[in-house]
């Protein structure tokens, strides 16, 4: 593939947070499209259930920005996903991989420490796979977040805010709850019969002997799985295998840059890694100065300059 011609009106993709939903903006080449029409490679099918309604979101032209910059700026309308954000893609990938690997069973509980969109997406998607969702959030989070999660069928555990290094940080408690759910399932299965996973280990972490299973989960719980959005590679894969290819197809490969705000880094990593292979795309990340990703990228760039 020949490198795309660069000009000041080249394509750009960016991500913004709008009404708690992340959209990605793409700036396409203003050159005329090929006269050849692209035919769909797959037949149209009826969507089945809420999971089938996730993804394939449209690109929306942002007229004001396009006119002001002289290039086509398009927004990837991720707020049209059932759960209202791009995190629906991640929730589906995390749960499907966990089910395929045997780390999660139908009837099990998915746990996560999140007061944001990921929790809402997991609560939205988990029932479609026959699972429940348990979310741990700090008690200084808005009560409306708990109400939304509970309305979606999730159980919500509010805990006091502490440092991430503390064993009772809400993310660490969520990990522990998955271990406790596994312990309940293990005990119920009569000394491990028909149990395919170690009840006292999950995502490389062990349940301390002094940590007794709680009564949060029912006695018929089929085990637990900690979603672990910050460390789970399914977060990256959801965008490398889904969002990135969608953007490439929707723009006909004619784009110059992708810009996104970032939290866990899964979107910017997955989309940019896919798009950089077939093009000379620029990827730009929007992150608060001196926070995690900003510090990491600054350190990387400094080391490159020193090399």
C-alpha positions in Angstrom: 0.0 0.0 0.0 1.4 3.4 -0.9 1.6 6.0 1.9 -1.4 8.4 1.8 -0.7 11.9 0.5 -0.5 14.4 3.4 -2.0 17.8 3.4 -3.2 20.4 5.8 -6.8 19.2 5.3 -6.0 15.6 6.1 -8.1 13.3 8.2 -8.1 13.3 12.0 -9.7 11.0 14.5 -10.4 12.3 18.0 -12.3 11.1 21.1 -14.4 13.3 23.3 -16.7 12.7 26.3 -20.3 13.8 25.5 -23.0 13.2 28.1 -20.9 10.5 29.7 -20.6 8.8 26.3 -17.3 8.6 24.4 -17.3 9.5 20.7 -14.4 9.2 18.4 -13.7 12.0 15.8 -12.3 11.2 12.5 -11.1 13.7 10.0 -11.2 12.2 6.5 -9.5 13.3 3.2 -11.6 15.9 1.4 -10.7 14.3 -1.9 -13.5 12.7 -3.9 -14.4 9.1 -3.1 -13.8 6.5 -5.8 -16.7 6.1 -8.2 -16.8 2.4 -7.5 -19.4 1.5 -5.0 -18.4 -0.9 -2.2 -20.5 -4.0 -1.9 -21.1 -5.6 1.5 -19.2 -8.8 2.0 -21.7 -10.2 4.4 -25.5 -10.6 4.1 -27.7 -8.5 6.2 -29.0 -10.4 9.2 -31.5 -9.7 12.0 -29.9 -8.7 15.3 -30.4 -11.1 18.1 -30.5 -9.7 21.6 -28.7 -6.7 23.2 -25.2 -8.0 22.5 -25.9 -7.9 18.7 -26.8 -4.2 19.0 -23.3 -3.3 20.3 -20.8 -1.9 17.8 -21.2 -0.9 14.2 -21.9 2.7 15.4 -22.2 5.3 12.7 -19.7 8.1 11.9 -21.3 11.6 12.2 -19.9 14.6 10.4 -19.2 17.5 12.8 -20.1 20.4 10.5 -18.8 23.2 12.7 -15.3 21.7 13.2 -15.1 20.4 9.6 -15.9 23.9 8.2 -13.5 25.6 10.6 -10.5 23.3 9.9 -11.1 22.6 6.2 -11.1 18.8 6.6 -13.7 16.2 7.3 -14.1 15.6 11.1 -16.3 12.7 11.9 -17.4 11.5 15.3 -17.8 7.7 16.1 -21.1 7.7 17.8 -20.4 5.2 20.6 -23.1 6.7 22.7 -25.5 4.8 20.6 -24.4 1.5 22.1 -27.1 0.0 24.5 -25.1 0.9 27.6 -24.4 4.4 26.3 -20.7 4.1 25.8 -17.7 2.5 24.1 -17.3 0.3 27.2 -20.1 -2.0 25.9 -17.5 -3.4 23.5 -15.1 -4.1 26.3 -17.7 -5.7 28.5 -18.7 -8.1 25.8 -15.1 -9.1 25.0 -14.2 -9.6 28.7 -17.2 -11.8 29.4 -16.9 -13.8 26.2 -13.2 -14.6 26.8 -13.8 -15.5 30.4 -16.6 -17.9 29.4 -14.5 -19.4 26.7 -11.5 -19.9 29.0 -13.7 -21.4 31.8 -12.8 -18.6 34.2 -16.5 -17.7 34.3 -19.5 -20.0 34.1 -23.1 -19.3 33.2 -24.8 -18.4 36.5 -21.5 -16.8 37.8 -21.0 -13.3 38.9 -18.8 -10.7 37.2 -17.2 -8.3 39.7 -15.5 -4.9 39.0 -14.4 -1.9 40.9 -15.7 1.0 38.8 -17.9 4.1 39.3 -17.9 4.8 35.6 -19.1 3.5 32.2 -17.4 0.1 32.5 -19.6 -0.8 35.5 -22.8 0.2 33.6 -21.7 -1.8 30.5 -20.9 -4.9 32.6 -24.3 -4.6 34.3 -26.0 -4.2 30.9 -24.2 -7.1 29.2 -23.8 -9.8 31.9 -27.4 -10.9 32.1 -27.3 -11.6 28.3 -24.8 -14.4 29.1 -26.7 -15.7 32.1 -24.4 -14.0 34.6 -24.9 -11.4 37.3 -22.8 -8.3 38.1 -21.4 -7.1 41.4 -19.9 -3.6 41.4 -17.8 -2.0 44.1 -17.6 1.8 44.2 -16.4 4.4 46.7 -19.1 5.8 48.8 -18.3 9.4 47.8 -19.5 8.6 44.2 -22.9 10.1 43.2 -25.8 8.1 44.5 -27.3 8.3 41.0 -24.5 5.9 39.8 -25.6 3.3 42.3 -29.2 3.8 41.3 -28.5 3.3 37.6 -26.5 0.1 38.3 -29.2 -1.3 40.5 -31.8 -0.5 37.9 -29.8 -2.6 35.5 -29.9 -5.5 37.9 -26.4 -5.3 39.4 -25.6 -5.4 43.1 -23.7 -2.4 44.4 -21.3 -2.3 47.3 -20.3 1.2 48.5 -17.0 1.3 50.5 -14.9 4.1 52.0 -12.3 5.7 49.7 -8.7 4.6 50.4 -5.4 4.5 48.5 -5.1 2.0 45.6 -2.3 0.3 47.6 -4.7 -0.4 50.5 -6.3 -3.8 50.6 -9.7 -2.2 51.0 -9.5 0.0 47.9 -12.7 -0.6 45.9 -10.8 -2.3 43.0 -9.1 -4.6 45.4 -12.4 -5.4 47.2 -13.9 -6.3 43.8 -11.1 -8.7 43.1 -11.6 -10.2 46.5 -15.3 -10.6 46.0 -14.7 -12.7 42.9 -12.4 -15.0 44.9 -15.1 -15.3 47.6 -17.7 -16.2 45.0 -15.4 -18.9 43.7 -14.9 -20.2 47.3 -18.7 -20.5 47.7 -19.0 -22.4 44.4 -16.1 -24.6 45.3 -17.6 -25.5 48.7 -20.9 -26.2 47.1 -19.4 -28.5 44.5 -18.4 -31.0 47.2 -14.6 -30.7 47.5 -14.1 -29.6 43.9 -16.2 -32.0 41.8 -17.2 -30.4 38.5 -15.1 -27.4 39.4 -12.8 -26.3 36.7 -10.9 -23.5 38.4 -8.9 -22.9 41.6 -11.5 -21.4 44.0 -8.8 -19.5 45.8 -7.0 -18.0 42.9 -8.1 -15.5 40.2 -6.1 -13.3 37.9 -3.0 -14.4 39.7 -4.2 -13.4 43.1 -4.9 -15.6 46.0 -7.6 -15.5 48.8 -5.8 -15.2 52.1 -6.8 -17.9 54.6 -8.0 -15.4 57.1 -10.4 -13.9 54.5 -13.7 -15.7 55.0 -16.3 -15.8 52.2 -19.0 -13.3 52.9 -22.8 -13.7 52.5 -23.0 -11.2 49.7 -23.5 -14.0 47.2 -26.2 -16.6 47.2 -25.4 -20.2 48.1 -26.1 -21.3 44.5 -23.6 -18.9 43.0 -21.6 -20.6 40.2 -18.4 -18.8 40.9 -17.0 -15.3 40.2 -14.7 -13.5 37.7 -13.0 -10.2 38.3 -13.2 -8.1 35.1 -10.0 -6.2 35.8 -10.5 -3.6 33.1 -7.1 -2.0 33.6 -5.1 -5.2 33.2 -7.3 -7.4 31.0 -6.1 -7.5 27.4 -9.6 -8.1 26.3 -9.9 -4.3 26.7 -7.3 -3.8 24.0 -8.6 -6.6 21.8 -12.2 -5.3 21.7 -10.9 -2.2 19.8 -8.1 -3.9 17.8 -10.6 -6.5 16.5 -13.7 -4.3 16.5 -13.6 -0.5 16.7 -10.4 -0.1 14.6 -11.6 -2.3 11.6 -15.0 -0.5 11.7 -13.4 2.9 11.4 -11.1 1.7 8.6 -14.1 0.3 6.6 -16.4 3.3 7.2 -13.7 5.7 6.0 -12.6 3.6 3.1 -9.1 3.7 4.6 -8.9 7.5 4.0 -8.0 9.0 7.3 -5.0 10.7 8.7 -5.4 10.7 12.5 -7.2 9.2 15.4 -7.6 11.2 18.6 -9.2 9.9 21.8 -9.5 10.7 25.4 -8.2 7.9 27.6 -8.9 6.2 30.9 -7.6 2.6 30.9 -5.9 3.2 27.5 -7.7 0.3 25.8 -9.4 2.3 23.1 -6.4 4.4 22.0 -4.1 1.4 22.1 -6.4 -1.0 20.2 -7.6 1.4 17.5 -4.3 3.0 16.8 -2.5 -0.4 16.7 -4.9 -1.6 14.1 -5.0 1.6 12.0 -1.2 2.1 12.0 -0.7 -1.1 10.2 -2.4 -0.2 6.9 -1.7 3.5 7.0 0.6 6.3 8.2 -2.0 7.3 10.7 -1.2 9.6 13.6 -2.6 8.7 17.0 -3.1 11.5 19.6 -4.1 10.9 23.2 -6.0 13.4 25.4 -5.0 13.0 29.0 -4.8 15.3 32.0 -1.3 16.6 32.5 0.8 14.7 35.1 -1.7 11.8 35.4 -0.9 8.2 34.7 -0.8 8.0 30.9 0.6 11.5 30.5 3.5 10.6 32.9 4.1 7.2 31.2 4.1 8.7 27.6 6.4 11.6 28.8 8.8 9.1 30.3 8.8 7.0 27.1 9.4 10.0 24.9 12.2 11.3 27.1 14.0 7.9 27.0 13.6 7.9 23.2 15.3 11.3 23.0 18.1 10.2 25.2 18.7 7.0 23.2 
